[in-house]
């Protein structure tokens, strides 16, 4: 099952930010970056779950 991109702009920005940060700094864990993104982009629990599933399905 394919993951659909969310329509919420803040979630799209979080995905881009996490992806860019992973490319720049390999030493940060994905979980740590998702936790930072929650506060940086004011994400809801549903948004957070989407991010975790998105990166789990698409890898780093």
C-alpha angles and dihedrals in degrees: 000000000000122000114239118221111249119245093220108104094211091058091049090050090049091052091050092046094049092046093049092046092050089054092049100040116030092176094072117089121235090236091055092050092049090052090052091047091054090064098033094054099027094240126188123229088258091053090048091052089049091053093050092049093044094055093040090056096041099037122219 
